[in-house]
Amino acid sequence: ATTASDESPDVRQQLALGAETPVDLLTQLARDPVSGVRKTVAENANTPDALLVELASDADAEVRMAVALGAGTFDLFGGFSTRENYRRKTPAAALLALARDGEPNLRMAVASSPRLPLDAFVALANDPDAAVRQHVAQVIKSGYHQPLPGSRQGTSLRKEGKQLVLPEALTCLVDSTYLEIRSAIAQHPQVPANLLARLLDDKRVFDWDEEDSDKPWGPERKLR
């Protein structure tokens, strides 16, 4: 019988991938000396939350990224695509740990998640790394977090499974010291009028981005 102590890493990795692999074996494999095996456990849709929280602090960044991705593959600056038949949701405790990770790419990955607690999302919007802040700005500007597998938030969003960046997050960030965050809030598709009014005095907030040069927007359009 195949066991978690099999001498072949390939065999152990196949066991870690199995939909029928019991939790006790997944627990052993989550502590395997080979990082590829641990990464596969992190990718398994049946891995329990407690193990995902443990793997969120794994020494290998690729293992931690597998935990962060949860429901799909991540591209920098907002891109996200779901994996077919992939249904795991990364638990909030694991996302919180990864939001404090030393690797900027990991912090960007969890910033896209609608399961990330509000205070952690706000902290990432004020991240010392400019690339992380720019990614959070893209999330805010698009108006939506990454797709949630099996999501049912509203008829118009049912296919995409997207979740709106909540007004509470915008309220916390409207006075951010970072221009890219304030500008992103102004471009959020459902920015509340009272928050937009607080941004009107700073004309830099309404500078066009190069990518939006063919799509004029500004306070006049938003306030209609």
C-alpha positions in Angstrom: 0.0 0.0 0.0 1.2 3.5 -0.8 2.1 5.5 2.3 3.3 9.0 3.2 6.7 7.4 4.0 7.3 5.9 0.6 10.9 6.4 -0.6 9.9 8.0 -3.9 9.0 11.7 -3.8 7.0 11.2 -6.9 4.8 8.6 -5.2 4.4 10.9 -2.2 3.4 13.8 -4.4 0.8 11.7 -6.2 -0.6 10.7 -2.8 -0.6 14.4 -1.8 -2.7 15.2 -4.9 -5.3 12.5 -4.3 -8.9 13.5 -3.7 -9.4 10.5 -1.5 -6.2 10.8 0.6 -7.2 10.8 4.2 -6.4 13.8 6.5 -3.9 11.8 8.6 -1.8 11.2 5.5 -2.1 14.8 4.3 -0.9 15.9 7.7 2.2 13.7 7.3 2.8 14.9 3.8 2.4 18.6 4.8 5.6 18.0 6.8 7.5 16.2 4.0 11.2 17.1 3.5 10.5 17.7 -0.2 9.0 21.1 -0.8 7.2 19.9 -4.0 5.2 17.4 -1.9 4.3 20.1 0.6 3.3 22.4 -2.3 1.0 19.7 -3.7 -0.7 19.3 -0.3 -1.3 23.1 -0.3 -2.9 22.8 -3.7 -5.2 19.9 -2.7 -8.8 21.0 -2.5 -9.4 18.7 0.4 -6.6 19.9 2.6 -8.1 21.1 5.9 -7.8 24.7 7.1 -5.5 23.9 10.0 -2.9 22.4 7.6 -3.2 25.4 5.2 -2.5 27.8 8.1 0.5 25.7 9.0 1.7 25.7 5.3 1.3 29.5 5.1 4.4 29.7 7.2 6.4 27.1 5.2 10.1 27.9 4.6 9.6 27.5 0.9 8.0 30.5 -0.9 6.4 28.3 -3.6 4.5 26.4 -0.9 3.3 29.6 0.6 2.2 30.9 -2.8 0.2 27.7 -3.3 -1.7 28.4 -0.1 -2.2 32.1 -1.1 -3.6 31.2 -4.5 -6.3 29.0 -3.2 -8.8 29.3 -6.0 -6.7 29.9 -9.1 -3.6 31.3 -10.7 -2.3 34.8 -9.9 -0.8 37.3 -12.3 0.7 40.6 -11.1 -1.4 43.7 -11.1 -4.9 42.3 -11.0 -4.9 39.3 -13.3 -6.5 36.1 -11.9 -7.9 33.0 -13.5 -9.7 30.2 -11.9 -8.5 26.6 -12.1 -11.1 24.2 -13.5 -12.6 22.0 -10.7 -10.6 23.9 -8.1 -12.8 24.8 -5.2 -10.6 25.4 -2.1 -11.0 28.7 -0.3 -7.9 29.8 1.6 -8.8 30.4 5.3 -8.6 33.9 6.7 -5.9 32.9 9.3 -3.6 31.8 6.5 -4.3 34.9 4.5 -3.4 37.1 7.5 -0.1 35.3 7.9 0.7 35.7 4.2 -0.3 39.4 4.3 2.7 39.8 6.6 5.0 37.7 4.4 8.5 39.0 3.5 7.9 38.2 -0.2 6.0 41.1 -2.0 4.5 38.7 -4.6 2.8 36.8 -1.8 1.4 39.9 -0.2 0.1 40.9 -3.6 -1.6 37.5 -4.1 -3.5 37.7 -0.8 -4.5 41.4 -1.4 -6.7 40.1 -4.3 -8.6 37.8 -1.9 -12.1 38.8 -0.8 -11.6 36.6 2.3 -8.7 38.8 3.6 -9.9 40.8 6.7 -10.4 44.5 6.2 -7.6 45.7 8.4 -5.1 43.5 6.5 -6.3 44.8 3.2 -5.9 48.4 4.4 -2.4 47.6 5.7 -1.4 46.3 2.3 -2.7 49.5 0.7 -0.1 51.2 2.8 2.6 48.6 2.2 6.2 50.0 2.1 6.7 48.2 -1.2 5.5 50.3 -4.1 4.6 47.2 -6.3 2.3 45.9 -3.6 0.5 49.3 -3.3 0.2 49.5 -7.0 -1.4 46.0 -7.1 -3.9 47.0 -4.3 -4.6 50.2 -6.3 -5.5 48.0 -9.3 -7.8 45.9 -7.2 -9.6 49.0 -5.9 -9.8 50.6 -9.3 -11.3 47.5 -10.9 -13.8 47.5 -8.1 -13.6 43.8 -7.5 -11.6 41.2 -5.6 -10.6 38.0 -7.4 -13.3 35.5 -8.3 -14.6 33.2 -5.5 -15.2 29.6 -6.5 -18.9 28.8 -6.3 -19.7 32.5 -5.5 -23.3 33.7 -5.8 -23.0 37.5 -5.1 -25.7 39.0 -7.2 -27.2 38.1 -10.5 -25.0 40.3 -12.7 -21.9 38.9 -11.0 -22.9 35.3 -10.8 -20.8 34.1 -13.8 -17.7 35.9 -12.8 -18.1 35.1 -9.1 -16.5 38.5 -8.2 -16.9 40.4 -5.0 -17.0 44.1 -4.7 -14.3 46.0 -2.8 -16.5 47.2 0.1 -17.1 50.9 0.8 -15.7 50.3 4.3 -12.3 49.7 2.7 -12.6 52.9 0.7 -13.5 54.9 3.8 -10.4 53.6 5.6 -8.2 54.5 2.7 -9.6 57.8 1.3 -7.1 59.8 3.3 -4.1 57.6 2.4 -0.8 59.3 2.0 -0.3 57.4 -1.2 -1.6 59.1 -4.4 -2.1 55.9 -6.3 -4.5 54.6 -3.6 -6.5 57.8 -3.5 -6.7 57.9 -7.3 -7.8 54.3 -7.4 -10.6 55.1 -4.9 -11.8 57.9 -7.2 -12.0 55.4 -10.1 -13.8 52.7 -8.1 -17.0 52.0 -10.1 -19.2 52.5 -7.1 -17.3 55.1 -5.0 -19.7 56.8 -2.6 -20.3 60.5 -3.4 -19.2 61.6 0.0 -15.8 60.0 -0.4 -15.4 61.3 -3.9 -16.1 64.8 -2.6 -13.2 64.5 -0.2 -10.9 63.8 -3.1 -12.0 66.7 -5.4 -9.5 69.3 -4.0 -6.5 67.3 -5.1 -6.4 67.5 -8.9 -3.6 65.0 -9.1 -6.1 62.3 -8.0 -7.9 62.8 -11.4 -4.9 62.7 -13.7 -5.5 60.2 -16.4 -3.5 57.0 -16.5 -1.8 56.1 -19.8 -3.9 52.9 -20.0 -7.1 54.9 -19.6 -6.2 57.7 -22.0 -8.9 56.7 -24.4 -11.5 56.5 -21.6 -12.0 60.0 -20.2 -13.3 60.1 -16.7 -13.3 62.5 -13.8 -15.3 64.2 -11.1 -17.9 65.6 -13.5 -18.7 62.2 -14.9 -18.6 60.5 -11.5 -21.0 63.0 -9.8 -23.7 62.8 -12.5 
